[in-house]
C-alpha cells in the first residue's frame, strides 16, 4: 500500500479548495461538495520566466476584476519534489465555485479572452489542459489557503474493491486527522475532461500551509502510531504512486466553498 508513503512524505494539497473550519463540511454519508477544477501544464518559452508570467497574470486579474469574477480561485504550482517524467515548469490550478461558474467562466474566456490567451502564449507553452471533479474529505482549518504546499498522488482501486470502500476508509482517516488536530486538508480528484486514458482512478491531494506542518504530520505518522492505523484502515483497497510536491502561490482568491 503506497498511500502511506504519500501521506508521510507530502505536503499542502489538494486541497486548496475549501473554506470553513475543520471537518464540518464532510459527513459520514458523503464528502464535501464536489467542485470542478482545472490544470494547465506549461513550460516557459526560451528567454521567458516567472517574472514574465507574473506580468500576464496581473493583466488577467484585471480582466477578471472587470467581470466581477468572485467564483474562481487560482494558483501557480512550481515543482519541488518531482521525477524525470514531469516535463513542465509550472502548473496553473483553477477552482470554480460550482458547475455554473465553470460554464460561465469558460464561455466568457472563449468569447472574450483571445488577446490575453495570446499574451500567455508568448510566455508559456501549455501541452495539457485537464479538468477534474474535486471532492473534499477534510477542510483546512482556516478556510481556503492562499499560498503553501500541495501534493498530488495517482491511485487505482485494487481488484475486488469499489469506490465506496476507499470512500469509507478515507472518512475514517479524516476523522483520525481531526481528532489528532492535524492541520492537513485533503481531497480526491476524479478525471473529468482532457485526460484520455488517465491510467488512474483518482488523485489524492493533501494540503498544508507550510513545510513545518508537513514535518509535524510526518512525525505523527512515522513515529506517532499513524503508520499502523493507516495500514489498518486502508488495507489493500488501492495502490498509489509516489506523490509529487509543489510550492503553490495564490494568484486569485475567492470563496469557493460555503
N, C-alpha and C positions, 0 to 999 in steps of 0.2 A: 504493500500500500504506500504509494508515494505522496499521498496528501500530507502526511506528517512532515515530510521533507519540505514541502511548500510552506506550511504554517510556521515551522521553525525558522526557516531561512529568509522569510519575506517581509513585506512592507505594506505601505499605505494603500490601498487598493480600491479596488472595485468598489471602490465603493465611495466614490466621490458623489454618490447620487442620493444622499439622504439629508433630511433635516428633522430635528426633534431628538429628544433625549433617549439614550439607552436603547432598550429593546421594545419600546412602546408601540412601534408600528408593525410588529410581527406577532402573530398569534399562533397557537398550536394548530390551527386549521389552515394556515397558509403563510405566505411570505408577505413582505411589504408590497405595495402597489407596483406593478410591473411598468417600467418606463422604457422608451426607446432611446438607444444611444448609438452614436456613430463614431467611426475611427477612420482617419486618413493616415496612411503610412507614407512618409515623404522623405526625400533626400535633397540636400542643398545642391543647387547648381554650382558649377565652377565659379569661384570667386565670391560666392554668397555664404552667409552665415546667419546666426541667430539675431544679430542686430538688424539685418535686412528684413528678416521675417517680422520682428517686433514692429517695424515701421508699417508694414502692411496690416498687421493685427490692429494697430492704432486706427488705421483707416476703416477697417472692418467694424470696430467697436462704434465708430461714429455712424457708420451705416446702420448698425443695429439700434443705436440710440435714436436715430431719426425715425425709426419704425416702432419705437416704444417696445422693443423686444425684451420682455421680462420673464420669458418662459423657456429660455435656453441658456445653459451654463457650458463653459468650455475651458479646457486646459491644454497646455502643451506638455508632452511627456518626453523626457530625454532618457535614453537607456543608461542604466547604471550597472546592474548585473545582467549580462546577456551573452549569447553564444554566437558562433560564426554564422549561423543561419539567418540572423537578423540583419538584413541588407537595407536598412533605412537609418536616417539620422534623427528623426523626430516623429512623434505621433500627435495628431490633433484628435482630442477626445471631446465630443459634444454630447450633452444630455438634454433631452426635451422633457417638459413637464408631463406631456401625455401625447397620444397619437394625433390629436387635433393640432397641437402645437407643431409636431413634426410635419404634418401635411402642409400646414400654412407656411411654415418656415422654408421648407424645401421648394414649394411652388414659387414663393417670393424670390428665392435665390435664383431659380431657373429663369424667371421673368426679368429680374432687375439686377442681378449680381454679376453680369458679364464683365464689366470693367474691373471690378475687384477680383474676380476669378482670374483674369488675365494678369493682374498685378501679383497675385500669389504665384502664378505660373512662371513669372520672371525670377522668382527666388527659389522655388522648390519644384521638384518632380514628384508627384504622388502616384505610386503604382498600385495602390489598393484603396478602395473606399467601401467599407463594410458596415453593416448595422446589426445590432443585437437587441434582444429584449432583456432588460435587466431587472431581476427580482432580488429584493433585499432580504437578507436573513438577520442582519444586525445593523442598526444605525450607528453612526458615530456619535459620541457623547455630547457634542455641542453644535449640531447642525452640519450643513454641507461644508466640507473642508474647503479652504482656499488652496494653498499650496502645501505639498507634503510629499509622500512616497506612495507609489502604487505598485501592486504586483498582479501578474496575470499568470494563470496556470490552466492548461488544457486537460480535460478529464473525459474519460469514457466509462460508461457503465459496463460492468462485467456481465458475462452471460448468466442468465437466470435472474437478473435484478431489473427492477423497473425504477422510473424516476421517483416514484413515491417512496422507495426505500432510502434513496440518498436524501430526499427532502426531509424525511423523519430524522435521519441521522444529523443533518445539518442543523435542524431546530434544536436537537439535544446539545450539540456543540455550542450553538449560540447561547443557549441558556446557561451552559457552563461558563462561557466567557463573561456573561452578565454577572453571575454570582461571584466570580473571581475579580470583578471590577476591571476587566480588560478594556482598554480604550480602542481596541481594534473594531473596525466595521467590516462586514463582508457580504458579498453578493454572488449570484450566479448570472452569467450572461448566456443566453441561448442564441445560436446563429439565426439570423432573420433574412438579411439581404446581402448579396455580393460575395459570399464565401465559397459558393460552389460546393464541391465535395470537401467539407471542412476537415474531416479526419478526426473530429472530436464531437462529443455530445453537448458539452457546455464548458464555459470558462468559470473558474473560481477566482474571485478577486478580493483581496484584503486591503484595507487602508489604515494608515496611521498618520498622524500629523508630522512626525519626525522619526529619525532613526533611533532616538532614545527610547521611544515606545516600542519599537521593534526589538531592541535589546531586552527590554523588560519581558516582552512576550516570549522571546527565546528562552529566558531563564525559567519562566513559568512552565513551559512545555518540556524543555530538555532536562531540567533539574527539579521541577516542582510537581511532578506527577501527571502533567498534561500528556506526555508521550503515551503512557499506559492507558489513560482514559480515551485518548484518540483511537488507539487500536481497538479498544473495546467497543466504541460507538460505531466506527466505520467498518471494521472487519474487512471483508473482501468485496464490498459493494462496487467500488470503482477503482480505476487506475489513473493517476495524474502524472504529468511530466514535471520537470524542474520549472520553478517559477522564474519569470523574467521580472526584474525590478526596475522601476522608472522613477525619476525625480519629476514631480508634477508641479507646474506653475499655472496658477489660475489666471486666465485672460478675460473671462467674463463671469461674473457672479450672478446667480438667480436663485430664487426659492423655488425649487422644482419638486419638492415633496411637502405636503401639508403637515 
